[in-house]
Amino acid sequence: MRLRLATIGIFAGLICLAVPPLQAGDIRVELQKTGTQAPLHAVFFLDANTGWAVGAGGTILRTTDGGKRWKAAPNSQRALLTGVSFVDARQGWVVGANGTILHTDDGGNTWALQPSGTQSTLFGVQFVTPSVGWAVGAGGTVLRTDDGGLRWNDQSSGTGAVLYAVHFVDPQRGMAVGAVGTILSTDNGGQTWTVQDTKHAATLFDVFMIDGQNSWAVGNAGALFQTATGGAQWIDRSLPCGQGCTRLTDLLRVRFSDQKTGWIVGERGAIYRTVDGGFTWTRQEHESKATFYGFSLPQPGHGWASGERGIVAHLAAAP
């Protein structure tokens, strides 16, 4: 019995040594098993336990334990899925190729097709209430619904550029970004959209509004832009190539938990974090070099990234 207890103690010690506690400034990247090899283009977590990931071939995955276990949801639609948004544990929407919009009212166990009125591929979706939401996509497409997606109405974006992402801080104030440096903003729920100028032609893949004044946008070849004036002026904070770099990294998703702390994920497993409002960004090295297409930050210090070959990674940061 003493030998057995001693053996258990040794194994416990080894476990403690193998997973050391996070120190200030550290980031831990934990790769999760999803059971699929399909590229996962978007991920959304409502809290630290409940999340969804979507991707190629109509793939929809759900977890209720922080990603320890992922379960595939039945879905008759085989279209490429590119965006996902939930407002609570039951109501969610997914968008994708050929104008696909799917809705669930049971937490993702079942999904129903909604008529979008377009054949354009939709890349981004966000709901701010169970009734009010937007979807954006190819050809400058911007759709809005006021009834949970029963009807989607086309809004005039004023651009023909592909729009890859949309983000609203409330039902009135929002932004959308896309190809050729396109940034659009609205302060009236999308009734009118105003083109903003970054003086840069980089394709922008994501935008995040911290509040009505402070926003960030990311894109190809390290493109990174910040505004503290509601978009009246954008500051170029694009990331340099760095030591040993041979090609600038495409930045695909950006999220902030407050004005100082933010995350970026992207090509070839890129993960960056700032704790000083974006003046400096630290790259996190980890074992996977798979590109991250999606990122969700449900609470400060804990995020989930999704990407190539069915990969989902949990990112945890020390306080």
Protein Blocks (a to p, Z undefined) as FASTA:
>chain_A
ZZmmmmmmmmmmmmmmmmccddehiacdddddehiabdcfbdcdfblmbccdddehhiac
ddfehomaccddddfbfcdcfbdcdfbfkbccdddeehiacddfehomaccdddehiabd
cfbdcdfbfkbccdddehhiacddfehomaccdddehiabdcfbdcdfbfkbccdddeeh
iacddfehomaccdddehiabdcfbdcdfblmbccdddeehiacddfehomaccdfbdce
behiabdcddfbdcdfbfklccdddeehiacddfehomaccddddfbfcdcfbdcdfbgh
iacdddeehiacdddddZZ
